[in-house]
Amino acid sequence: MHHAWIDGAPAELAAAAATAARLLDASRQPVIAGLGADVAGARAATALAQRIGAAIDHMNADALLRDLDVMREAGVMLTTPSEASLRADTLLLAGPGLTEEWNELPQRLLCARTVEPGAGADRRKFWLCPRASWLDDDDRSGSIHNISVIGRETGDLPVLLAALRARVNGRPHGFARLSPSFPQALDGLADALKAARFGVAVWSAAELDALTVEMLCGLVADLNATTRFSGLPLPPGDNAIGVLQVCGWMTGFPPRTGLGRSYPDHDPWRYRAARLVDSGEADCVLWISAYRAKAPEWSGSRPTVALAPADTRFPKPPRVHIAVGAPGRDHDGVEHHPMMGTLAAVTAARRSGALSVADAIAAIAAHLADAPPSC
């Protein structure tokens, strides 16, 4: 049995879908946000956005666009988690949030042993500026075993990376903002990185700004002049990379793209969902969060159609709430596989009768007024 609600009261799926369609039809500036869905759900959402002239934005677009900005402006050298796990003899972890973004990091990288011929069995591990509270947590002591830690606060990371990049290239540097013990530690780290047979720098753009990511990618490029080094940005959750790829092949742009003109229009500021809602520009929201029971965090209040798990708690009940299942848990799907670094099929772990996002959107689209697509 499908679960749906209209203004907080239980309703039949057909009635909820029809009400959602009326809200979207009447909207002058709809926005499709959250976008936590598999490939089929992302394709259905993007096609719906084209039909109704909506803006599209992913809940993790901030982190997505930081990495993408660096890729577009400066270039990056990337590897996959699987290749890093098998081949890397040296790891450079940068900044906080790594275990939060990838809870398998200790098992897959920190405790794994390389199979690179001639590299030795144990990999060397260095961590620049993990969060101080992370280091002070006694429960983490086993996770940081055999990791050389330099710096504690995230704010020191840009300066550390700049100094490290200078030392890797044999250039002088100043240490006005650094601890007196850092110069010797950085010189030793620079030597270790240059001696790597296959090194990997790991970071999460959810915790770093674009300029820090660019500095780290520049360090990776410098190291490749004499050895083999690559980067491993940890993908944000909620299938953010999968949705990014869908948006790319369907519109030519990443999320934060408007489809209300005769062509797709990408503008990270203009089409940020939270800004559209808080400013009052958006007059209707379709919120999608299939992977977890997450509600939007903006302060503005606009009529909302929610495609989210039944137990999602909203500050104010959405006008329409249609319960959906999670890909890989309630139904089969295709999503970005973090370990392989590409799209892959996932099979339902405990198949249920919950709707997929694609099916829920199809139910809504069946009640929309006929109109030519906006682009």
KAPECOR-V646898 format. One record per pair of residues at least 6 apart in sequence whose C-alpha atoms are under 7 Angstrom apart, sorted by the first residue. I is the first residue (numbers start at 0). J is the second residue. Records with the same first field share a line. If there is no record, write none. Layout:
# KAPECOR-V646898
I=J ; J
This chain:
# KAPECOR-V646898
0=352
1=12 ; 353
2=12 ; 321 ; 322
3=9 ; 10 ; 11 ; 12 ; 15 ; 320 ; 321 ; 322
4=10 ; 15 ; 319 ; 320 ; 321
5=15 ; 318 ; 319 ; 320
6=316 ; 317 ; 318 ; 319
7=316
15=319
16=362 ; 363
17=363 ; 366
19=304 ; 319 ; 363
20=363 ; 364 ; 366 ; 367
23=29 ; 283
24=367 ; 368
26=282 ; 283
27=282
28=53 ; 280 ; 281 ; 282 ; 283
29=53 ; 54 ; 281 ; 282 ; 283 ; 284
30=53 ; 54 ; 55 ; 272 ; 281 ; 283 ; 284 ; 285
31=53 ; 54 ; 55 ; 56 ; 284 ; 285 ; 286
32=55 ; 56 ; 57 ; 58 ; 272 ; 285 ; 286 ; 287
33=56 ; 57 ; 58 ; 286 ; 287 ; 288
34=41 ; 56 ; 57 ; 58 ; 287 ; 288
35=237 ; 238 ; 287 ; 288 ; 289 ; 290
36=237 ; 238 ; 288 ; 289 ; 290 ; 356
37=238 ; 326 ; 332 ; 333 ; 334
38=241 ; 242 ; 245 ; 333 ; 334
39=357
40=356 ; 357
41=242 ; 245
42=245
43=357 ; 360
44=360
48=54 ; 258
49=258 ; 372 ; 373 ; 374
50=371 ; 372 ; 373
51=373
52=258 ; 259 ; 373
53=257 ; 258 ; 259
54=255 ; 256 ; 257 ; 258 ; 270
55=254 ; 255 ; 256 ; 257
56=254 ; 255 ; 271 ; 272
57=254
59=235 ; 239
60=254
62=204 ; 205 ; 235
65=204 ; 208 ; 209
66=204 ; 209
69=209 ; 213
75=216
76=229 ; 230
77=229 ; 230 ; 231
78=229 ; 230 ; 231
79=231 ; 338 ; 339 ; 340
80=231 ; 338 ; 339 ; 340
81=338 ; 339
83=199
84=107 ; 108 ; 111 ; 113
85=113 ; 114
86=113 ; 114 ; 115 ; 197
87=113 ; 197 ; 198 ; 199
88=113 ; 118 ; 122 ; 123 ; 195 ; 196 ; 197 ; 198
89=122 ; 123 ; 124 ; 195 ; 197 ; 198 ; 199
90=123 ; 124 ; 125 ; 198 ; 199 ; 200
91=124 ; 125 ; 126 ; 199 ; 200 ; 201
92=125 ; 126 ; 127 ; 200 ; 201 ; 202
93=126 ; 127 ; 128 ; 201 ; 202
94=127 ; 128 ; 129 ; 153 ; 156 ; 202
95=128 ; 129 ; 130 ; 153 ; 206
96=203 ; 206
97=202 ; 203
98=104
100=233 ; 235
101=233
105=142
112=120 ; 121 ; 122
113=120 ; 121 ; 122
118=196
124=146 ; 147
125=146 ; 147 ; 148
126=146 ; 147 ; 148 ; 149
127=148 ; 149 ; 150 ; 156
128=149 ; 150 ; 151 ; 152 ; 153 ; 155 ; 156
129=151 ; 152 ; 153
130=151 ; 152 ; 153
131=151 ; 152
157=211
160=214 ; 215
162=172
163=185 ; 189
164=218
165=171 ; 172
166=186 ; 189
167=189
193=222 ; 226
195=226
196=226 ; 227
197=227 ; 228
198=227 ; 228 ; 229
199=228 ; 229 ; 230 ; 231
200=229 ; 230 ; 231
201=230 ; 231 ; 232
202=231 ; 232 ; 233
203=232 ; 233
219=228 ; 229 ; 230
222=228
234=240 ; 337
237=290
238=334 ; 335
240=335
241=334 ; 335 ; 342
243=253 ; 254
246=252 ; 253 ; 254
247=253
250=263
252=265
255=265 ; 266 ; 267 ; 270 ; 271
256=263 ; 264 ; 265 ; 266 ; 270
257=263 ; 264 ; 265 ; 270
258=264 ; 373 ; 374
259=373
260=373
261=373 ; 374
262=374
263=374
273=297
275=281
276=299 ; 301
277=297 ; 298 ; 299
282=301 ; 302
283=301 ; 302 ; 303
284=301 ; 302 ; 303 ; 304
285=303 ; 304 ; 305
286=303 ; 304 ; 305 ; 306
287=305 ; 306 ; 307
288=306 ; 307
289=307 ; 308 ; 323 ; 324 ; 325
290=325
291=308
292=307 ; 308 ; 310 ; 311
293=311
294=311 ; 312 ; 313
302=317 ; 318
303=317 ; 318 ; 319
304=317 ; 318 ; 319 ; 320
305=317 ; 319 ; 320 ; 321
306=320 ; 321 ; 322 ; 323 ; 356
307=321 ; 322 ; 323
308=322 ; 323 ; 324
309=322
323=353 ; 354 ; 355 ; 356
324=330 ; 353 ; 354 ; 355
326=332 ; 347
327=345 ; 346 ; 347 ; 348
328=347 ; 348 ; 349 ; 350
329=347 ; 348 ; 349 ; 350 ; 351 ; 353
330=346 ; 347 ; 350 ; 351
331=345 ; 346 ; 347
332=344 ; 345 ; 346
333=342 ; 343 ; 344 ; 345
334=342 ; 343 ; 344
335=341 ; 342 ; 343
336=342 ; 343
